[in-house]
Amino acid sequence: MARGPDAGEAWRRAAARRFAAAGAITIAGAVVATAASGTAALIGWAILGVGLVLVVSLVFLEVGYSEDRERREEAERRRRAAKPARTSPPRHASPGRPGPRRRRG
């Protein structure tokens, strides 16, 4: 999965494509189920059912993805909080204090 400023947009586009495909299958099944008769109508109802199962499955998939994103963001916040922030310069660079001594010879 992409990271950075476009990551949010990338997962939204991917989710939209998945839902569009499932929606198209559902609509196709509904059209066939209502327009046809006999065996074709049964096939249409089956396609409609498959499309609805896909839609519900995708809802659960997106919930899982959102939980994964939240966990990743929380881990990143904890990692940043655990990292000590430098508020003062390093000891050897302090004014009035000599740096490390070099041995001669």
C-alpha positions in Angstrom: 0.0 0.0 0.0 1.3 3.5 -0.9 2.4 5.8 1.9 2.6 9.6 2.0 0.2 12.3 1.0 -1.4 10.4 -1.8 -1.9 7.2 0.3 -5.4 8.2 1.4 -6.5 9.0 -2.1 -5.0 5.7 -3.4 -7.0 3.5 -1.0 -10.2 5.4 -1.7 -9.8 4.9 -5.4 -9.2 1.2 -4.9 -12.2 0.8 -2.7 -14.4 2.7 -5.2 -13.3 0.4 -8.0 -14.1 -2.7 -5.9 -17.5 -1.4 -4.9 -18.2 -0.3 -8.5 -17.5 -3.9 -9.8 -19.7 -5.5 -7.1 -22.4 -2.9 -7.8 -22.3 -3.6 -11.5 -22.7 -7.3 -10.9 -25.6 -6.7 -8.6 -27.4 -4.4 -11.0 -26.8 -6.8 -13.9 -28.3 -9.6 -11.9 -31.3 -7.5 -11.0 -31.9 -6.5 -14.6 -31.7 -10.2 -15.8 -33.9 -11.4 -12.9 -36.7 -8.8 -13.7 -36.4 -8.9 -17.6 -36.1 -12.6 -18.2 -38.3 -15.5 -17.4 -37.7 -19.2 -16.6 -34.1 -20.4 -16.2 -32.7 -17.0 -17.2 -34.6 -15.3 -14.3 -33.1 -17.9 -11.9 -29.7 -17.2 -13.2 -30.4 -13.4 -12.7 -31.4 -14.0 -9.1 -28.2 -16.0 -8.6 -26.1 -13.2 -10.0 -28.0 -10.7 -7.9 -27.2 -12.8 -4.8 -23.6 -13.1 -5.7 -23.4 -9.3 -6.2 -25.0 -8.7 -2.8 -22.6 -11.1 -1.1 -19.7 -9.3 -2.7 -21.0 -5.9 -1.5 -21.4 -7.2 2.1 -17.9 -8.8 2.0 -16.4 -5.6 0.7 -17.9 -3.7 3.6 -16.2 -6.1 6.1 -13.0 -5.8 4.1 -13.0 -2.0 4.3 -13.7 -2.2 8.0 -10.7 -4.4 8.4 -8.5 -2.1 6.3 -9.5 0.9 8.4 -8.6 -0.9 11.6 -5.2 -1.8 10.0 -4.6 1.8 9.1 -5.5 2.9 12.6 -3.2 0.4 14.2 -0.3 1.5 11.8 -0.9 5.2 12.7 -1.0 4.4 16.4 2.2 2.5 16.2 3.8 5.4 14.3 2.6 7.8 17.0 4.0 5.6 19.8 7.3 5.3 17.9 7.6 9.1 17.6 6.6 9.6 21.3 9.2 7.0 22.5 12.0 8.7 20.5 13.7 11.2 22.8 13.5 14.8 21.5 16.8 16.8 21.6 16.2 20.1 23.3 19.8 21.0 23.9 22.9 20.7 21.8 25.2 17.7 22.3 27.6 17.9 25.2 30.8 18.3 23.1 29.3 21.2 21.3 28.3 23.2 24.4 29.8 26.7 24.5 32.6 27.2 27.0 33.3 23.5 27.2 36.2 22.1 25.3 35.7 19.4 22.8 37.3 15.9 22.9 41.0 16.0 23.3 43.2 14.5 20.6 46.4 12.6 21.4 49.5 13.8 19.8 52.2 11.8 18.5 
